[in-house]
Amino acid sequence: MKRREFLQKGAIAVAGVAIATSGAAAVSFAASWTAELKAFSEHEGETLLKMVREIFPHDRLADSYYIKVVHDLDQEAQATPASAQMMHDGIAQLDAGGAKKFAARSSAEQVAGLKRIETTPFFQKVRGIELVSLYNNPAVWKRFGYPGASYPFGGYLHHGFNDLKWLPDPPASASPKAS
């Protein structure tokens, strides 16, 4: 066997092993984070994860940021039995709205299912908790390039008043030179 052939076959073997083990890793990852949930089953946790990813989708954000939202929903459900029941019922309603369970549907089918229930108290509760949990997270700010509040640095007048570099392609007029 020549060196080039060895490297080629070795790369194919490594890729095959990586692909085969990634499915097992994904299953064990799902089982590990959902095992921490107290009010929700593994299926309910996965369904909520898919739901919150569709409500506020961001390609830059890994599942870990959305998993924190599901943990916050779990805490709400533990603290308030009425919220827990509403969420259990809402997840069951999401699953009943199609041929497959909500988490197994395509993104377009999931969005359609969420649009059907967007006026329900369940959807509004999940959306409200996600809004605070996701966008009040300094780690999410960092992923978006937002530097955070300026009050610890004397306020925006002295720090960032005319600095919008964190926005993608801000117009020149948005950051006038200080005089």
Secondary structure as UniProt FT lines:
FT   HELIX           3..34
FT   TURN            35..36
FT   HELIX           42..55
FT   TURN            59..60
FT   HELIX           63..79
FT   HELIX           81..96
FT   HELIX           102..104
FT   HELIX           107..117
FT   TURN            118..119
FT   HELIX           121..135
FT   HELIX           138..144
FT   HELIX           151..153
FT   TURN            156..162
FT   TURN            165..166
FT   HELIX           172..174
//
